[in-house]
Amino acid sequence: MQNRFKLPARLLSVLLAVCLLGSCAAPESASAQGGEARSARLHTLFAAAQGWHEDVHFPDLVYERPDIDAIDALIDQGLSLVQVEEIEEALVLYNEIDTAIGHYTTMMALASIYSDLDVTDAFYAAEVQLLQENYTRFNNRLNELIDALLASSGADTVRDYWGEEFIEQYEWYSQLNDPSIEPLMAQEQALINEYRAACAEETSVEHDGVRVTLNDLDLTQPEDVLLYYEIYRKRNEALGGIFCELAAVRSEIGHTMGYDNYADYAYALQGTDYTTQEAAAFCETVLEWFEPVDIMLDEIYTEEIMRAEAQAQISPTDALPLLEKALTTGGYPSAMANALRYMQDNALYDFGGGPNRMPTAYTTLLNDYTAPFLFINTDTFPGADTLFHEFGHFYNYYCSANPDWYDADSLDLAEVHSQGLELLMMDAYDEIYGADAEGMACGVFQNLVGSVLQGCMEDEFQQAVYANPSMTLDEMNALHAELSQKYIGYPLMYEWVEINHNYEAPCYYISYATSAVSALELWTVAQEDRTEALRIYNDLTRHNFNAGYRETLTTVGLSDPFTSDCVPRVAAALDDALGLGALGQDMAA
């Protein structure tokens, strides 16, 4: 999912994407120990599934509600087989259940896509909620079945059949879900659906007897700036109230699962291989090194960036042949151009706008067909950079085998796939943007530096809210204004409610900071040896499901930003390359 929010006088830009993969839509599993336990997990390297992807024309796909009762019956049958010690038969049946769940997640992904195409469509909103609730329940029922198999007299046969890697992943997955939180998760999904519908409602204020919306404003005029804040105050009041309810529900979920702070639980759900405490220390380093770079980058380049973006805007649709040419001639693996052709030949993307389309961009996976799907709201994300970003995700899924229900995305790695490709594509900017290439490239750097700072800012905000879930909306607004002043130099009191990640992907924002640092380190490698950078990138895109972020980085040849000098080194490289003079000789040294 990608989200960019722009403000007057300065661009506050964050390039965000997350796969809305069916198996990731439900809580993923992790341990209460966070990074220490997570680092011990298997990090799997996926190769392309026999180099084969089914030709499936997305416009021809029809959503049909999967047979929920039939899946329940299969699980019941499996439990009965274990009870009478028919272990081999139960294992065969488990494979049938796993296939049924794969189809279920495909339909869940389709329903979500169709809901995003029109968030006012009550049918798909209801289907998404129904499927999500039952998916959570199926997770718990599958946990029950696997637990029964592992506790049976045939446990040795089961372990031999599945292998220890499967067992280890299952044990990790099963810890953070329980039937006791199913009603709370249903409440959570209902509030998310309420938020999605409310986002589509246009907010207006009356001015001189006329109703005025954000689209009517000229933000170079002081009077319109005042109207801007009045509109956002109203949107904040409507959308922020939903978040207050979500914070309370999520706090109860975390407490039910044994956590004092929901943020720790959310980190565990995402399978991060660092703790909330380690993230806080990382953010302190980021603030020290990236804030000066951000200030000078804005001061020196904002006018050039804005002029370039105004003159050289290329839509995602128009950028498709430009991306294909770059992938074909730029030294990239041939599989990348093949993936793009596969996407276009099968219409596995949807670019468009309109008032009812979810204001987001993302890539998801249709399990039945081993087919990724790319979604961009072009009203919100009108430029080619979003295509480059999202195609990084698309290629990763193209190279991955289909996940099982217990497989978890590495969100930190996923964003390196997308942000890394954005930076590598700069080699083609002269041909794509001509005289505006430098300004557009500086815009990418501005966005990524903003991603680092805002990723930390939003994580600190969410950690504070979930530490005190009874916080009022006014208190949340004041907190966000204080943190935004600290990280980006001016207060944002109301606008945070537009960040759908706060609602749909709690505590995910830190991944945009970690991944942007790693993507920028990849860029520093490319300045010295582009062939090596492309080798690293290709290796990275082979890692995602169940992969540890930090260990994978060191495996492919990058640095662990939590334990190395990666953050100051990358900041200094940007400072030098852009001639910012932000860090001074002492820091840059």
C-alpha positions in Angstrom: 0.0 0.0 0.0 1.4 3.4 -0.9 0.4 6.7 0.6 1.6 10.1 -0.2 0.4 13.2 1.6 1.3 16.7 0.3 1.1 19.9 2.2 1.5 23.6 1.2 5.0 25.1 1.1 6.7 21.7 1.5 6.1 18.3 0.2 5.6 15.8 3.0 5.9 12.6 0.9 6.1 9.0 1.9 6.2 6.2 -0.6 4.5 3.3 1.0 3.4 -0.1 -0.2 2.3 -3.3 1.4 1.0 -6.3 -0.1 -2.6 -7.0 0.9 -1.9 -10.6 0.6 -4.7 -12.8 1.9 -2.5 -14.7 4.2 -1.2 -11.5 5.6 -4.6 -9.9 6.1 -5.1 -12.0 9.2 -2.7 -11.6 12.1 0.7 -13.1 11.5 2.4 -14.9 14.3 5.4 -14.0 16.3 6.6 -14.4 19.9 6.2 -12.0 22.8 10.0 -11.7 22.8 10.0 -9.8 19.5 13.4 -9.5 17.8 15.2 -12.2 19.8 12.8 -15.0 19.0 12.0 -13.7 15.5 15.7 -13.9 14.5 15.8 -17.6 15.2 13.1 -18.3 12.6 13.8 -19.8 9.2 14.3 -17.2 6.6 13.3 -18.9 3.3 14.7 -18.2 -0.1 11.9 -18.7 -2.7 12.7 -19.3 -6.4 10.1 -18.8 -9.1 7.5 -21.5 -9.1 9.1 -23.6 -11.9 9.3 -20.4 -13.9 5.6 -20.8 -14.6 2.7 -18.5 -14.1 -0.9 -19.2 -15.2 -2.3 -16.9 -17.9 -5.3 -15.4 -16.2 -7.1 -12.3 -17.6 -8.0 -10.3 -14.5 -11.1 -8.6 -16.0 -12.6 -12.1 -16.6 -12.2 -13.2 -12.9 -15.5 -13.5 -11.1 -15.8 -13.3 -7.3 -17.7 -16.2 -5.8 -18.0 -16.5 -2.0 -16.0 -19.6 -1.0 -17.8 -22.5 0.6 -17.2 -21.7 4.3 -19.3 -24.6 5.5 -17.3 -27.0 3.3 -14.0 -25.9 4.8 -15.4 -26.3 8.3 -16.5 -29.8 7.4 -13.1 -30.7 6.1 -11.5 -29.5 9.4 -14.1 -31.4 11.4 -13.2 -34.5 9.3 -9.5 -34.0 10.0 -10.1 -33.8 13.7 -12.2 -36.9 13.6 -9.4 -38.8 11.8 -6.8 -37.8 14.4 -9.2 -38.9 17.2 -9.3 -42.4 15.7 -5.5 -42.4 15.1 -5.8 -42.4 11.3 -2.9 -40.1 11.0 -1.8 -40.7 7.4 -5.4 -40.1 6.2 -5.5 -36.9 8.2 -2.3 -35.6 6.6 -3.7 -36.2 3.1 -6.8 -34.4 4.1 -4.7 -31.5 5.5 -3.4 -30.9 2.0 -7.0 -30.7 0.7 -7.7 -28.2 3.4 -4.6 -26.2 2.6 -5.7 -26.0 -1.1 -9.2 -24.9 0.0 -7.7 -22.1 2.1 -5.6 -21.0 -0.8 -8.7 -20.6 -2.9 -10.4 -18.8 0.0 -7.6 -16.2 0.2 -7.8 -15.7 -3.6 -11.5 -14.8 -3.2 -10.7 -12.7 -0.2 -8.1 -10.8 -2.3 -10.6 -10.3 -5.2 -13.3 -9.0 -2.8 -10.8 -6.6 -1.3 -9.7 -5.3 -4.8 -13.3 -4.9 -5.9 -14.1 -3.1 -2.6 -11.1 -0.8 -3.3 -12.4 0.0 -6.7 -15.6 1.3 -5.1 -15.5 1.7 -1.3 -19.2 2.6 -1.3 -20.1 -0.8 -2.6 -21.9 -2.3 0.4 -21.8 -5.9 -1.0 -18.0 -6.1 -1.3 -17.5 -4.3 2.0 -19.7 -6.9 3.7 -17.9 -9.7 1.9 -14.5 -8.5 3.0 -15.7 -8.4 6.6 -17.3 -11.8 6.4 -14.3 -13.4 4.8 -11.8 -11.8 7.2 -13.8 -12.9 10.3 -14.0 -16.5 9.1 -10.4 -16.5 8.0 -9.4 -15.6 11.6 -11.6 -18.5 12.8 -10.1 -20.9 10.2 -6.7 -20.0 11.5 -7.7 -21.0 15.0 -9.3 -24.2 13.7 -6.2 -25.1 11.7 -4.1 -24.5 14.8 -6.4 -26.9 16.6 -6.0 -29.6 13.9 -2.2 -29.2 13.8 -1.9 -29.3 17.6 -3.9 -32.5 17.6 -1.7 -34.1 15.0 1.5 -33.1 16.8 0.0 -34.5 20.1 -1.1 -37.7 18.6 0.6 -41.1 18.8 1.7 -40.6 15.2 3.5 -37.3 16.0 6.8 -38.7 14.7 5.2 -39.5 11.4 3.7 -36.1 11.3 7.0 -34.4 11.9 8.7 -36.5 9.3 6.0 -35.7 6.8 6.0 -32.0 7.3 9.6 -31.4 8.3 11.0 -29.3 11.1 10.9 -26.1 9.0 7.1 -26.4 8.7 6.8 -27.2 12.4 9.0 -24.2 13.4 7.0 -21.8 11.2 3.7 -23.2 12.5 4.8 -22.9 16.2 5.8 -19.3 15.5 2.5 -18.6 13.7 0.2 -20.1 16.2 1.2 -18.1 19.3 -0.6 -14.9 18.5 -4.1 -16.0 17.7 -6.7 -17.5 19.9 -10.5 -18.0 19.6 -10.9 -15.5 22.5 -10.0 -12.6 20.3 -12.3 -13.5 17.4 -15.1 -11.1 18.5 -12.6 -8.3 19.1 -11.1 -8.8 15.6 -14.6 -8.7 14.1 -15.1 -5.3 15.8 -11.7 -4.2 14.5 -12.6 -5.1 10.9 -16.0 -3.4 11.2 -14.2 -0.2 12.3 -11.8 -0.5 9.4 -14.7 -0.8 7.0 -16.3 2.2 8.6 -13.1 4.2 8.1 -12.8 3.1 4.4 -16.3 4.3 3.7 -15.8 7.5 5.5 -12.6 8.3 3.5 -14.7 8.5 0.4 -17.0 11.1 1.8 -15.9 14.6 0.6 -15.6 17.1 3.4 -16.6 20.7 2.8 -17.0 24.0 4.7 -19.1 27.0 3.8 -17.3 30.2 2.6 -19.1 33.2 1.5 -22.3 31.2 1.0 -20.6 28.5 -1.1 -19.6 25.0 -0.1 -15.8 24.6 -0.5 -13.8 21.4 -0.7 -10.0 20.8 -0.7 -10.1 20.6 -4.5 -11.4 24.2 -4.6 -8.5 25.7 -2.6 -5.5 27.7 -3.8 -3.0 27.1 -1.1 -0.9 30.1 -2.1 -3.7 32.3 -0.7 -3.7 32.8 3.1 -7.5 32.7 3.2 -7.5 29.3 1.5 -4.9 28.0 3.9 -7.3 28.8 6.8 -10.1 27.0 4.9 -7.7 24.0 4.4 -7.2 23.7 8.2 -10.9 24.0 8.8 -11.7 21.2 6.4 -9.1 19.0 8.0 -10.3 19.8 11.4 -13.7 18.4 10.3 -12.2 15.3 8.7 -10.1 14.7 11.7 -13.2 14.8 14.0 -15.0 12.3 11.8 -12.1 9.9 11.0 -10.3 10.4 14.3 -13.2 9.2 16.3 -13.0 5.8 14.5 -9.3 5.6 15.4 -10.0 6.2 19.1 -12.4 3.2 19.0 -9.8 1.1 17.1 -7.2 1.9 19.7 -9.5 0.7 22.5 -10.3 -2.5 20.7 -6.7 -3.2 19.8 -5.6 -2.6 23.3 -8.1 -5.2 24.5 -6.8 -7.6 21.9 -3.2 -7.1 23.1 -4.2 -7.5 26.7 -6.1 -10.6 26.0 -3.0 -12.1 24.3 -0.8 -11.1 27.3 0.7 -7.8 26.2 0.8 -4.6 28.2 1.1 -2.5 25.1 -0.6 -3.3 21.8 2.4 -1.9 19.9 4.5 -4.9 21.1 1.8 -7.2 20.0 1.6 -5.5 16.6 5.3 -5.8 16.1 5.0 -9.5 16.9 2.1 -9.9 14.5 4.3 -8.5 11.7 7.2 -10.8 12.6 9.7 -7.9 12.9 13.1 -9.0 13.9 13.6 -6.0 16.2 11.8 -4.8 19.2 9.9 -1.6 19.9 12.8 -0.5 22.1 15.3 -1.2 19.3 13.1 0.8 16.9 13.1 3.7 19.3 16.9 3.7 19.4 17.0 3.5 15.6 14.7 6.5 15.4 16.9 8.6 17.7 19.8 7.9 15.3 17.6 8.7 12.3 16.6 12.1 13.9 20.2 13.0 14.5 21.4 12.3 11.0 18.5 12.6 8.6 16.7 15.7 9.9 19.6 18.0 8.9 19.7 16.4 5.4 15.9 16.8 5.1 16.1 20.5 6.0 18.8 21.3 3.5 17.3 19.1 0.8 14.0 21.0 1.1 15.7 24.3 1.2 17.9 23.8 -1.8 15.8 21.6 -4.1 12.0 22.0 -3.4 11.4 24.6 -6.1 13.3 22.6 -8.6 11.4 19.4 -7.6 8.0 21.1 -7.8 8.9 22.7 -11.2 10.0 19.3 -12.6 7.0 17.5 -11.3 4.7 20.1 -12.8 6.4 19.8 -16.2 7.3 16.1 -16.4 4.4 14.3 -15.0 4.1 10.9 -16.6 1.1 8.7 -15.8 1.5 5.1 -14.7 -0.1 4.0 -17.9 2.2 6.1 -20.1 5.2 4.8 -18.0 4.6 1.2 -18.8 6.6 1.1 -22.1 9.3 3.3 -20.4 9.6 0.8 -17.6 9.8 -2.1 -20.1 12.5 -0.4 -22.1 14.5 0.3 -18.9 14.2 -3.3 -17.7 15.2 -4.6 -21.1 18.2 -2.4 -21.7 19.4 -1.5 -18.1 21.1 -4.6 -17.1 18.2 -6.0 -15.0 17.5 -9.7 -14.8 15.5 -10.8 -17.9 12.8 -12.2 -15.5 11.9 -8.6 -14.6 10.9 -7.7 -18.2 9.1 -11.1 -18.4 7.2 -10.2 -15.3 6.1 -6.9 -16.7 4.9 -8.5 -19.9 3.0 -11.1 -17.9 1.4 -8.3 -15.9 0.3 -6.4 -19.1 -0.7 -9.5 -21.2 -3.0 -10.6 -18.4 -4.3 -7.1 -17.3 -3.1 -7.8 -13.8 -3.2 -4.2 -12.9 -5.8 -1.4 -12.5 -4.9 2.2 -12.9 -7.6 4.8 -12.4 -9.3 7.4 -10.2 -12.7 8.6 -9.2 -14.3 9.7 -6.0 -15.1 6.2 -4.7 -11.8 4.5 -5.3 -9.7 3.8 -2.3 -6.8 6.4 -2.2 -4.0 3.9 -2.2 -1.6 1.8 -4.2 -0.6 -1.7 -3.5 0.3 -5.1 -4.9 -1.3 -8.4 -3.8 -1.2 -12.0 -4.8 -4.0 -14.2 -6.3 -2.9 -17.6 -4.9 -5.0 -19.8 -7.2 -3.0 -18.5 -10.2 0.4 -17.6 -8.7 -0.5 -14.2 -10.1 0.4 -10.8 -8.6 -2.0 -7.9 -9.0 -1.1 -4.2 -9.0 -3.5 -1.4 -8.0 -2.9 2.3 -8.3 -5.4 5.2 -7.6 -4.1 7.7 -10.1 -5.9 10.6 -8.5 -3.7 10.1 -5.4 -0.6 8.8 -7.2 -0.5 10.3 -10.7 3.2 9.7 -11.5 5.4 7.1 -13.0 7.3 6.7 -9.7 4.4 4.9 -8.1 4.5 2.3 -11.0 8.2 1.8 -10.4 7.6 1.4 -6.7 4.8 -1.1 -7.0 6.5 -3.1 -9.7 9.2 -3.9 -7.2 6.5 -5.6 -5.2 5.1 -7.2 -8.3 8.4 -8.7 -9.3 9.0 -10.1 -5.8 5.7 -11.9 -5.9 6.4 -13.1 -9.4 9.5 -14.7 -8.1 7.9 -16.3 -5.1 6.1 -19.6 -4.6 2.6 -19.4 -3.3 2.5 -18.9 0.4 0.8 -21.2 2.8 -1.8 -19.9 5.3 0.9 -19.6 8.0 3.5 -17.8 5.9 4.2 -14.2 6.8 5.4 -11.3 4.7 8.6 -9.5 5.7 7.2 -5.9 5.5 10.6 -4.3 6.0 12.1 -6.4 3.1 9.0 -5.8 0.9 9.6 -2.1 1.0 13.3 -2.4 0.1 12.0 -4.3 -3.1 9.9 -1.3 -4.0 12.0 1.6 -2.9 15.1 0.0 -4.2 13.7 -0.2 -7.7 12.7 3.4 -7.6 16.3 4.3 -6.9 17.8 1.9 -9.5 15.4 3.4 -12.1 17.2 6.7 -11.8 19.7 5.5 -14.4 16.8 5.8 -17.0 15.7 9.3 -15.8 17.5 11.2 -18.5 15.6 9.3 -21.2 12.3 9.3 -19.3 12.2 12.9 -18.0 14.8 14.7 -20.3 15.7 18.2 -18.9 13.7 17.5 -15.8 15.6 14.3 -14.8 17.6 15.9 -12.0 14.6 17.5 -10.4 12.6 14.3 -10.6 15.6 12.4 -9.1 15.9 14.9 -6.3 12.1 14.4 -5.7 12.8 10.7 -5.2 15.5 11.5 -2.6 13.2 13.9 -0.9 10.4 11.3 -0.7 12.8 8.7 0.7 14.3 11.0 3.3 10.7 11.9 4.2 9.9 8.2 4.4 12.7 7.7 6.9 11.7 10.6 9.1 7.9 10.1 8.9 8.3 6.3 9.4 9.9 7.0 12.7 7.5 9.8 13.5 4.4 7.7 12.9 5.8 4.8 14.8 6.5 6.9 17.9 3.0 8.3 17.6 1.4 4.9 17.5 3.6 3.5 20.3 2.5 6.4 22.5 -1.2 6.0 21.6 -1.2 2.3 22.3 0.7 2.8 25.6 -2.2 5.0 26.6 -5.3 3.9 24.5 -7.7 6.0 26.6 -6.0 9.1 25.1 -8.6 11.5 23.7 -8.7 12.7 20.1 -7.5 16.2 21.2 -4.6 14.6 23.0 -3.7 12.5 20.0 -3.8 15.6 17.8 -1.6 17.5 20.1 0.8 14.6 20.3 1.0 14.3 16.5 1.6 18.0 16.2 4.5 17.8 18.7 6.1 14.8 17.0 5.8 16.3 13.5 7.4 19.5 14.8 10.3 17.4 16.1 10.8 15.2 13.0 9.9 17.4 10.1 10.0 20.9 11.4 6.3 22.0 11.5 3.2 20.7 13.3 0.7 18.4 11.6 -2.2 18.3 14.0 -5.1 16.9 12.0 -3.9 15.3 8.8 -2.7 12.0 10.3 -6.2 10.5 9.9 -5.6 10.4 6.2 -2.9 7.8 6.7 -4.8 4.6 6.2 -2.0 2.5 7.6 -2.9 3.8 11.1 -6.2 2.1 10.6 -5.5 -0.9 8.5 -1.9 -1.8 9.3 -1.1 -0.7 12.9 2.6 -0.1 13.7 3.6 -0.9 10.1 5.0 2.6 9.4 8.4 1.9 10.9 9.0 -0.4 8.0 9.1 2.6 5.7 12.0 4.1 7.7 14.0 0.9 7.9 13.5 -0.1 4.3 14.2 3.4 3.0 17.6 3.4 4.8 18.4 0.0 3.2 17.2 1.1 -0.2 19.4 4.2 0.0 22.3 2.0 1.0 21.7 0.0 -2.2 21.8 3.3 -4.1 25.3 4.0 -2.6 26.5 0.6 -3.8 25.1 1.5 -7.3 27.2 4.7 -7.4 30.3 2.6 -7.2 29.3 -0.7 -8.9 25.8 -0.8 -10.6 26.3 -4.5 -11.6 26.8 -5.4 -7.9 23.8 -3.3 -6.9 21.6 -5.2 -9.4 23.0 -8.5 -8.1 22.1 -7.5 -4.5 18.6 -6.3 -5.6 17.9 -9.5 -7.5 18.9 -11.5 -4.4 16.7 -9.4 -2.2 13.7 -10.0 -4.4 14.1 -13.7 -3.8 13.5 -13.2 -0.1 10.1 -12.2 1.4 7.9 -14.8 3.1 9.3 -15.8 6.5 12.5 -13.9 5.9 14.2 -12.0 8.6 14.9 -8.4 7.5 18.2 -7.9 9.3 19.8 -11.3 8.6 18.7 -11.2 4.9 20.4 -7.8 4.5 23.7 -9.1 5.6 23.3 -12.3 3.6 22.9 -10.4 0.3 25.7 -7.9 1.1 24.0 -4.9 2.8 24.2 -3.7 6.4 22.1 -4.1 9.5 20.9 -0.6 10.2 20.4 -1.4 13.9 23.9 -2.4 14.7 26.1 -0.8 12.0 27.0 2.7 10.9 24.5 2.4 8.1 22.3 5.3 9.1 25.1 7.9 9.4 26.9 6.5 6.4 23.9 6.7 4.1 23.0 10.2 5.4 26.6 11.4 4.7 26.5 9.9 1.2 23.3 11.8 0.4 24.7 15.0 1.9 27.8 14.7 -0.3 26.1 13.6 -3.5 23.5 16.4 -3.4 26.0 19.0 -2.2 23.8 19.9 0.9 26.5 20.7 3.4 23.9 19.7 6.1 26.1 17.5 8.3 29.2 19.6 8.7 32.7 18.3 8.6 32.6 16.7 12.0 29.5 14.7 11.3 30.3 13.8 7.7 33.7 12.5 8.8 
